[in-house]
Amino acid sequence: MDLTELSPVAAAQAALDTATRALKAGLRKGEDVTAAREAIDAATTALTAAMAVRDMEARATKLAAEQAEDAAVDAAVEAATSEVIEIVQRIDAAPDLVELPEVYPTPAVAQAAENVVRAAAALERAQAPILEAEADRAVLARRLAETEAVEAEIRERRRGGDARATDAAELHLAATDAADLRAMVAEADQRIAALQPSRHLLEQVEHTRAALAVARRQAIVTQQVDRLRLLEAALIAAHRALGTTTAELGMWNLGSVYLPSDEIRRLAAGGRL
């Protein structure tokens, strides 16, 4: 069977599985299994070498992924905190009238933004081997379909009266390959099922996104309310000063001098402007 499209580890594993099945079949029939044992030794050596290369590549990939993840965290934290600052600063005032506090990028927002990136990266790491295993399975499934098509074509031709001397050997080879490929597809399915990321990782991504939305909302609203309270205190202090001034001037009807605007009255009633 031509399995060159498989990943090196999957190809070596497939060769080992095929040789192992040949060994078992030979032992059951009492045949010479020397070739099968040699094939197992060769496949085992190839598998060990392929796994060593894969592990070395995986370490390099892991380092690059960690660096990319850290960079993504920095970018996400910067974006999230900058957005909070920008929105909070929509409430501003003249410095000579009221000194508003500095907007602070809350640790909760920064941590929540980092958690989103970390959770998404963990899910991506868990999904990477699944994608590779699924690609290998697709190769096996395609080879199985091609082998079954060859077998069906020969049988159909023979039913039409076109029998050839090589048919028996070709049918035997196709049937043997098809049986091996079915077993390999089933094993691939088992590997994929075992690799599926836990529901915990999927839920963690959604949880961190929801937590970021909550932290962002709380940081924005809390700081905007703090600024609004300072402006409100300044308005109250100014109104008291006006009251003192008018009283000193003998103007006892403060309402004749200043009445809150309709907007202020609407705010006092809990409305929106």
C-alpha positions, 0 to 999 in steps of 0.5 A, spaced: 500 500 500 502 507 498 501 511 504 506 516 503 501 521 504 501 520 511 505 523 516 511 520 518 509 517 525 502 515 522 506 511 516 511 508 521 505 506 525 501 503 519 507 499 517 508 496 524 500 495 524 500 491 518 506 487 519 503 485 526 497 483 523 501 479 518 505 476 523 499 474 527 496 471 521 502 467 519 502 464 526 495 462 526 497 458 519 503 455 521 507 459 516 514 462 516 513 469 519 521 471 519 519 476 514 513 479 518 518 479 524 523 483 520 518 488 517 516 489 525 523 490 527 524 495 521 517 499 522 519 499 530 525 502 528 522 507 523 517 509 528 522 510 534 526 515 529 519 518 526 517 520 533 524 523 535 523 527 529 516 529 531 518 530 538 524 535 536 519 539 531 514 539 537 518 542 542 520 548 537 513 549 535 511 549 542 517 555 543 514 559 537 507 558 540 509 560 547 512 566 544 506 568 539 501 567 545 505 572 550 505 577 544 498 576 543 497 576 551 500 583 550 496 585 544 490 583 548 491 587 554 493 593 551 487 593 546 482 592 552 485 597 557 486 602 552 479 601 550 476 602 557 481 608 558 478 611 552 471 610 554 471 612 561 474 619 558 468 621 555 466 624 561 471 630 562 471 637 565 475 643 565 481 642 569 480 649 573 473 647 575 474 639 577 480 635 577 478 628 575 482 622 577 486 619 572 483 613 568 486 606 571 487 600 566 484 595 572 488 589 573 481 585 572 481 587 565 488 586 564 487 579 567 481 577 564 484 579 557 490 575 558 485 569 560 481 569 554 488 568 550 491 563 554 484 559 554 484 560 546 491 557 546 490 551 550 484 549 546 488 550 539 494 546 542 489 540 544 486 541 537 492 541 533 494 533 534 486 532 532 487 535 525 493 531 524 490 525 525 484 527 521 488 528 515 491 521 516 485 518 516 482 522 510 488 519 506 487 512 509 479 513 507 481 515 500 486 509 499 480 504 502 475 507 497 480 507 491 482 499 493 475 497 493 473 501 487 479 496 483 476 490 487 469 492 484 471 494 477 475 487 476 469 483 479 464 487 474 468 486 468 468 478 470 461 478 471 461 481 464 465 475 461 472 479 461 476 474 465 483 475 465 489 470 468 491 476 473 484 477 476 485 472 482 492 475 484 489 482 483 483 480 487 486 477 493 491 483 493 485 488 493 481 484 498 487 484 503 489 491 502 482 493 503 482 489 509 488 492 512 485 499 510 479 498 514 482 496 520 487 502 519 481 507 518 478 504 525 484 505 529 485 512 526 478 513 528 479 510 535 485 515 536 481 521 534 476 519 539 481 519 544 484 526 542 478 530 542 479 536 547 475 535 553 469 539 554 472 543 560 477 547 554 471 549 550 467 551 556 473 555 559 474 559 552 467 561 553 467 563 560 473 567 559 470 571 554 464 572 558 469 574 564 472 579 560 465 582 558 463 583 565 470 586 567 470 591 562 463 593 563 465 594 571 471 598 570 468 602 565 461 604 569 465 604 575 470 609 573 465 613 569 460 614 575 466 616 580 467 622 575 460 623 574 460 624 582 465 629 582 462 633 577 455 632 581 459 634 587 462 640 584 455 642 581 452 642 589 458 646 591 457 651 586 449 651 588 451 652 595 456 658 594 450 661 589 445 660 595 450 663 600 451 669 595 444 671 594 443 670 601 448 675 603 445 680 597 438 679 600 436 675 595 432 670 598 428 667 592 434 663 590 429 660 585 428 666 581 436 666 580 437 659 578 433 653 577 435 646 574 434 645 567 430 640 565 435 635 563 438 636 571 430 634 573 430 628 568 437 626 571 434 626 578 428 622 576 433 617 574 431 618 567 436 618 561 438 624 557 
